[in-house]
């Protein structure tokens, strides 16, 4: 579809001294975003040509001018993506025993545990608290189930409460940094265990010093595709 050039498509004159004798900045293309569609208007010798385009076409055209690279990923990286707040790298930590400290009362020594944990997925961004999820085995399928991590300082959606803890810019160090922080009972911690749905501390006390986490006790939260 083509039509004559209306006033809103006329040349744009920069607010600069006339003595600079700069040419007018001619409009080339305009995009209008509607609720269900995107219209592209292009100009050719005073004639406007209109066509519908997809949001993906617009995105790919703009990205052609923006170089994207993951850079060198840390070991055990599962995937990389560009999130709203910057790059996000999913890191895998296999089942192991982690030393943890739980601060129950201010100005008193923390309770220290050696807890077996299942495999964990950490969604990490530089200098930011991670999101943490448990899995029964290393993810190899987007339909694989993920579970609530049986840990304090984690909200129901997997986001974590950093408190005063400062996370490193090096993404590869974030999982270990998470476990060196003092855990507290400030964030929600119910529904993390089938055996102890309302008492996560009782689970920790039972697991302290053991070698393996009972995978049948994990509580599902969704699938890997939900966090990809």
C-alpha positions in Angstrom: 0.0 0.0 0.0 1.4 3.5 -0.9 0.2 7.0 -0.2 1.4 10.6 -0.4 3.7 12.0 2.3 1.8 13.7 5.2 3.2 16.5 7.3 4.3 14.2 10.1 6.7 12.5 7.7 8.4 15.7 6.6 12.1 16.3 7.1 13.4 17.0 10.6 15.6 20.1 11.0 18.2 20.0 13.8 18.1 22.9 16.2 21.6 24.2 15.2 22.8 27.5 13.8 22.0 28.0 10.1 25.6 28.9 9.4 26.5 25.3 9.8 24.5 24.5 6.6 23.6 21.0 7.7 21.3 19.0 5.4 17.8 18.1 6.7 17.6 14.8 8.4 15.1 12.9 6.2 12.8 10.3 7.7 13.4 6.9 6.2 11.4 4.4 8.2 8.7 4.5 10.9 7.3 1.7 13.1 3.9 1.7 14.8 3.3 -0.9 17.4 -0.3 -2.0 18.0 -1.7 -4.5 20.4 -1.7 -7.3 17.9 0.5 -6.1 15.0 3.5 -3.9 13.9 3.2 -1.6 10.9 6.3 -0.5 9.0 6.2 2.7 7.0 9.1 3.3 4.5 9.6 6.3 2.2 10.6 6.2 -1.4 10.7 9.5 -3.3 7.9 11.0 -1.3 5.7 7.9 -1.4 4.9 6.0 1.8 4.9 2.2 1.5 3.2 0.3 4.3 3.5 -3.3 5.3 3.0 -5.5 8.4 6.1 -6.9 10.0 6.7 -9.2 13.0 8.3 -8.2 16.3 10.9 -10.8 15.6 11.8 -9.1 12.3 12.3 -5.9 14.1 14.4 -7.5 16.9 16.6 -9.3 14.4 17.2 -6.2 12.3 18.3 -4.3 15.4 20.4 -7.1 16.7 22.4 -7.2 13.5 24.0 -4.0 14.7 24.6 -5.3 18.2 27.3 -8.0 18.7 26.3 -10.6 21.2 28.7 -13.2 22.8 28.6 -15.3 25.9 32.3 -15.0 26.3 34.1 -17.9 28.1 31.5 -19.7 30.2 32.5 -21.1 33.6 32.7 -24.9 34.1 29.4 -26.7 34.5 27.4 -24.0 32.7 24.1 -25.4 31.5 22.9 -22.5 29.4 23.2 -18.8 28.8 20.5 -16.2 28.0 20.1 -12.5 27.9 17.6 -11.5 30.6 15.9 -8.1 31.4 18.7 -7.2 33.8 21.6 -8.6 31.8 23.2 -12.0 31.1 22.0 -15.0 33.0 24.1 -18.2 33.2 22.7 -21.4 34.6 25.3 -23.3 36.6 25.2 -26.9 37.8 26.4 -28.2 41.1 26.1 -31.9 41.6 24.9 -33.6 44.8 27.4 -33.1 47.6 27.8 -32.2 51.3 27.8 -28.5 51.9 29.0 -26.7 55.1 26.3 -24.2 56.0 25.7 -21.8 58.9 22.2 -20.8 60.2 22.0 -17.5 62.2 19.0 -18.0 64.4 19.6 -15.1 66.8 21.5 -11.9 66.3 24.8 -11.4 68.1 25.0 -15.1 68.9 27.1 -17.8 67.2 25.4 -19.5 64.2 24.4 -23.1 64.2 26.7 -25.0 61.8 25.7 -28.0 59.7 27.2 -30.3 57.1 24.2 -31.0 54.9 23.9 -33.4 51.9 22.1 -31.6 49.1 20.7 -32.8 45.8 22.0 -31.5 42.5 21.3 -27.7 42.3 20.8 -25.3 39.4 21.9 -21.7 40.1 20.7 -18.9 37.7 23.5 -16.4 38.1 24.1 -12.8 37.0 27.3 -10.8 37.9 27.2 -9.4 41.4 23.5 -10.4 42.0 21.9 -13.0 44.2 21.1 -16.2 42.3 17.9 -18.1 41.8 18.3 -21.7 43.1 16.4 -24.9 42.2 17.0 -28.6 43.1 17.0 -31.5 40.6 17.3 -35.2 40.9 19.9 -35.4 38.1 21.8 -33.1 35.8 19.3 -31.6 33.3 19.4 -33.0 29.8 15.8 -32.4 28.8 13.7 -29.2 29.1 10.8 -31.3 30.4 12.7 -32.6 33.4 11.2 -31.7 36.8 12.8 -29.1 39.0 12.2 -28.9 42.8 12.3 -26.4 45.7 15.8 -26.3 47.0 15.6 -27.4 50.7 17.4 -24.3 51.9 16.7 -21.2 53.9 17.0 -17.7 52.3 15.0 -18.8 49.2 11.5 -17.6 48.3 8.9 -19.9 46.7 9.8 -18.9 43.1 13.5 -19.7 43.6 14.8 -16.1 44.1 17.1 -15.7 47.1 17.4 -13.1 49.9 20.9 -11.8 50.0 20.7 -9.8 53.2 24.0 -8.0 53.6 25.9 -10.6 51.6 27.8 -9.3 48.6 28.0 -11.6 45.6 31.0 -11.7 43.3 31.1 -10.3 39.7 32.6 -13.6 38.6 29.6 -15.8 37.9 31.5 -19.0 38.4 32.0 -18.1 42.1 28.4 -17.4 42.9 27.2 -20.9 43.9 30.0 -21.3 46.5 29.4 -17.7 47.6 25.8 -18.5 48.3 26.7 -21.3 50.7 29.3 -19.1 52.5 26.6 -16.6 53.4 24.9 -16.9 56.8 21.4 -18.4 56.3 18.5 -17.0 58.3 14.8 -17.7 58.7 13.8 -14.4 57.2 12.6 -15.6 53.8 9.7 -18.1 53.4 10.8 -21.6 53.9 7.6 -23.8 54.1 6.9 -26.5 51.6 10.5 -27.5 51.0 10.2 -31.0 52.4 7.5 -33.7 52.2 8.5 -35.0 55.6 8.8 -31.6 57.2 6.5 -29.3 55.2 6.5 -26.6 57.9 9.8 -27.2 59.7 12.8 -26.9 57.5 15.1 -26.7 60.5 14.0 -30.2 61.6 15.0 -31.5 58.2 18.4 -29.9 58.5 18.9 -31.4 62.0 18.0 -34.8 60.6 20.3 -34.6 57.6 23.3 -33.0 59.5 26.4 -35.2 59.0 24.7 -37.6 56.5 26.1 -38.4 53.1 23.1 -38.3 50.7 19.9 -36.3 50.4 16.7 -38.4 50.2 15.5 -37.4 46.7 12.0 -38.7 47.4 11.6 -35.9 49.9 11.9 -33.1 47.2 8.9 -31.0 46.5 8.3 -30.2 42.7 8.1 -26.6 41.6 7.9 -27.0 37.8 10.1 -28.1 34.8 13.4 -26.9 33.4 11.5 -25.3 30.5 9.9 -22.9 33.0 13.3 -21.3 33.9 15.0 -21.5 30.5 
